[in-house]
Amino acid sequence: MSILVTSKTQVLVQGITGEFGARHTRLSLDYGTKIVAGVTPGKGGQFFEHKKHRVPIFNTVADAVAATGATASAVFVPPAFAADAILEGVANKLELVVAITEGIPVRDMIRVKRAMAGSATRLIGPNCPGIVTPGKGKNSRGGCRIGISPGYIHKKGSVGIVSRSGTLTYEAVWQVTCKGLGQSTCVGIGGDPVPGLSHLDIIKLFAADRNTKGIILIGEIGGTAEVEAARWIKEHCAKPVAGFIAGATAPKGRRMGHAGAVIGGKEDTAAAKIAIFKECGIEVAATPSDMADALLRAAQAKGVSLE
Amino acid sequence: MNIHEYQAKALLEKFGVAVPKGVAARSPAEFEPALAQFPEGPVVVKAQLHAGGRGKGTFTDGFKGGVKIAQTKAEALEYAKRMFGNTLVTVQTGPAGRKVQTIYFTVPCQIEKEYYLAILLDRVTSRPVLVASTEGGVEIEAVAANTPEKIFKIHVDPAVGLQAYQARQLAFQLGLTGDYFKNAVKLINALYRAWWESDATMVEINPLIATAGGGILALDAKVALDDNALFRHPDLEALRDLNEEDPKETEAAKYSLNYIALDGNIACLVNGAGLAMSTMDIIKHYGGNPANFLDVGGGASKEQVQAAFKIILTDPQVKGILVNIFGGIMDCNTIAQGVAAAARETGLSLPLVVRLEGNNVAAGKQTLAESGLKIESADSMADAAQKIVKLVAA
């Protein structure tokens, strides 16, 4: 099965006519994603055309939802306006908003998160590659791809992957696919210090998903979200979990690309997180090349098959 | 983005935070006009760097101390001349130290007590948090470790901002009464406004001081600004001091490359921050030492790859290069062409290991093999790291 999105999920794209949004809308359509609407203020009434697809564009999320019943959004809106786009999705009671945008001011996200309190809408990101539930077709087509991940590296299967990173996630996905296994859903929660869903939020969903049999948790320096997830896993998750933390060699205090990848104190270094992972029974990948193997070790130790 | 103490104080003062009077001098010609603004008598002379520990630091010519209390203006002038253009080494600058290009003169203050006050993002709650302590003038991490009960925290609800009762609570927790209490509340409110409206990631006042007669002042101020918000603060962006930044990092930013210099000898070129961090990690794992963090981002055009190569090669410590690209949407062959062109253009003679994975990888590998250049291909990250470490050690 999957979490959050399935091959049937109907998606609207905010920022569909921008170069970045357009490119990834085309790729998602090729993948089989049900993109049913686009939103670009001022371009309502126009159509986004790609091969045999003709996606209607609306001025507002409200119009798009009323016309198409879309329940999820991809936000490909520039940083100065992205928080506003997220709030528009939340206000229209979308089930899921996936904010791809990198560079949103922290203050804007502090306000977004506060505004979302009590809302049923789930936010993934920002500054994230998005979410993929692989399909049954060739190169995993027929699934749902919201964001910028390469579809073809995925394979339908039972491994759940949650990560702050983009290309490092693709690395894990590809390792799993190359072993002949596959993924249930892959979620990139993004590299910013104020994210929507956390590692723990996603882990809980994987734990409850009957078709996710093993989990890979990829984290990095900065903040303590991975620790929170690890502690919950120890108490509540029987499924095999492998983990990797990037940034063991990162110097303190420097922002390593991701706005959230800054070591603040002793607890948010890679070493501290790795130690806690081990305490919590998470099989730690010694290197980024070892992520799929680490999960296989964890699965073997629990007598679980990931096939 | 970091700013200097004198800039931080000027910024905070605009919001109504009480700071001791100070004047900055950006060249020796400015020393006397700056000092003319002070009465005859003691003046504090402070070297300006984006680094702490200046007071206990030592200049490379042996002169001790980046913060000096001069007894007369003439002595202040002498200290300023000794410090300006000199290289100061502190616990935070690294052993090479950094050149001092601005001097800040301030009035000395009679310190009755030192406190600590900071505002930052609490990543657990995604809310602003004010952190205060009765133990000022020392490392807050030590206080947190030894006497955590002396640290007080207030979380702000972003829907309503800092409330008056919260500022009062903090001032009472610091044990303040009378005018001290009133001035502390005023300062706390002003500091929060400064933090929020400037899009700061952190504002740290250490020490916050009580002075005779009820005064509460920020004796030192450290402000870090959210890079993501600078687009809406051109006046703050203008405070950037390129002298405090590694020129390679500044150059990289021009090409939308994210580059951070480290002290090893194996350079990396990677797409994606997480992958770039873990590339540094795996190099270390196999016994090597990364020379840099470099994220070419999602685009990684031929021009960016070439610019990245040139920047990497300006680092004299680099003895080998590892390129690790996971071409998602990106075509591996495009990257391979960029790498080959860059290697050719720079006349690269150092060991170069390229690991490509993803879209069109076969064509990419072929391009490298046919380039006529000495480029070693690798399959996995482990393979790539082991290869480059071995080649550099040879």
Boltz contact constraints between the chains, C-beta under 6 A:
constraints:
  - contact:
      token1: [A, 103]
      token2: [B, 228]
      max_distance: 6.0
  - contact:
      token1: [A, 105]
      token2: [B, 199]
      max_distance: 6.0
  - contact:
      token1: [A, 105]
      token2: [B, 226]
      max_distance: 6.0
  - contact:
      token1: [A, 105]
      token2: [B, 228]
      max_distance: 6.0
  - contact:
      token1: [A, 105]
      token2: [B, 229]
      max_distance: 6.0
  - contact:
      token1: [A, 106]
      token2: [B, 226]
      max_distance: 6.0
  - contact:
      token1: [A, 107]
      token2: [B, 199]
      max_distance: 6.0
  - contact:
      token1: [A, 110]
      token2: [B, 126]
      max_distance: 6.0
  - contact:
      token1: [A, 110]
      token2: [B, 158]
      max_distance: 6.0
  - contact:
      token1: [A, 111]
      token2: [B, 158]
      max_distance: 6.0
  - contact:
      token1: [A, 113]
      token2: [B, 126]
      max_distance: 6.0
  - contact:
      token1: [A, 114]
      token2: [B, 158]
      max_distance: 6.0
  - contact:
      token1: [A, 114]
      token2: [B, 159]
      max_distance: 6.0
  - contact:
      token1: [A, 150]
      token2: [B, 328]
      max_distance: 6.0
  - contact:
      token1: [A, 150]
      token2: [B, 329]
      max_distance: 6.0
  - contact:
      token1: [A, 165]
      token2: [B, 274]
      max_distance: 6.0
  - contact:
      token1: [A, 166]
      token2: [B, 272]
      max_distance: 6.0
  - contact:
      token1: [A, 167]
      token2: [B, 271]
      max_distance: 6.0
  - contact:
      token1: [A, 167]
      token2: [B, 272]
      max_distance: 6.0
  - contact:
      token1: [A, 167]
      token2: [B, 275]
      max_distance: 6.0
  - contact:
      token1: [A, 167]
      token2: [B, 326]
      max_distance: 6.0
  - contact:
      token1: [A, 168]
      token2: [B, 274]
      max_distance: 6.0
  - contact:
      token1: [A, 168]
      token2: [B, 275]
      max_distance: 6.0
  - contact:
      token1: [A, 168]
      token2: [B, 278]
      max_distance: 6.0
  - contact:
      token1: [A, 170]
      token2: [B, 326]
      max_distance: 6.0
  - contact:
      token1: [A, 170]
      token2: [B, 328]
      max_distance: 6.0
  - contact:
      token1: [A, 171]
      token2: [B, 326]
      max_distance: 6.0
  - contact:
      token1: [A, 193]
      token2: [B, 123]
      max_distance: 6.0
  - contact:
      token1: [A, 194]
      token2: [B, 126]
      max_distance: 6.0
  - contact:
      token1: [A, 220]
      token2: [B, 274]
      max_distance: 6.0
  - contact:
      token1: [A, 223]
      token2: [B, 123]
      max_distance: 6.0
  - contact:
      token1: [A, 246]
      token2: [B, 274]
      max_distance: 6.0
  - contact:
      token1: [A, 246]
      token2: [B, 277]
      max_distance: 6.0
  - contact:
      token1: [A, 246]
      token2: [B, 278]
      max_distance: 6.0
  - contact:
      token1: [A, 247]
      token2: [B, 277]
      max_distance: 6.0
  - contact:
      token1: [A, 248]
      token2: [B, 281]
      max_distance: 6.0
  - contact:
      token1: [A, 249]
      token2: [B, 280]
      max_distance: 6.0
  - contact:
      token1: [A, 249]
      token2: [B, 281]
      max_distance: 6.0
  - contact:
      token1: [A, 249]
      token2: [B, 284]
      max_distance: 6.0
  - contact:
      token1: [A, 250]
      token2: [B, 277]
      max_distance: 6.0
  - contact:
      token1: [A, 254]
      token2: [B, 260]
      max_distance: 6.0
  - contact:
      token1: [A, 256]
      token2: [B, 277]
      max_distance: 6.0
  - contact:
      token1: [A, 256]
      token2: [B, 293]
      max_distance: 6.0
  - contact:
      token1: [A, 257]
      token2: [B, 258]
      max_distance: 6.0
  - contact:
      token1: [A, 257]
      token2: [B, 273]
      max_distance: 6.0
  - contact:
      token1: [A, 257]
      token2: [B, 295]
      max_distance: 6.0
  - contact:
      token1: [A, 258]
      token2: [B, 273]
      max_distance: 6.0
  - contact:
      token1: [A, 287]
      token2: [B, 282]
      max_distance: 6.0
  - contact:
      token1: [A, 287]
      token2: [B, 285]
      max_distance: 6.0
  - contact:
      token1: [A, 287]
      token2: [B, 382]
      max_distance: 6.0
  - contact:
      token1: [A, 288]
      token2: [B, 278]
      max_distance: 6.0
  - contact:
      token1: [A, 288]
      token2: [B, 282]
      max_distance: 6.0
  - contact:
      token1: [A, 288]
      token2: [B, 381]
      max_distance: 6.0
  - contact:
      token1: [A, 289]
      token2: [B, 380]
      max_distance: 6.0
  - contact:
      token1: [A, 289]
      token2: [B, 381]
      max_distance: 6.0
  - contact:
      token1: [A, 289]
      token2: [B, 382]
      max_distance: 6.0
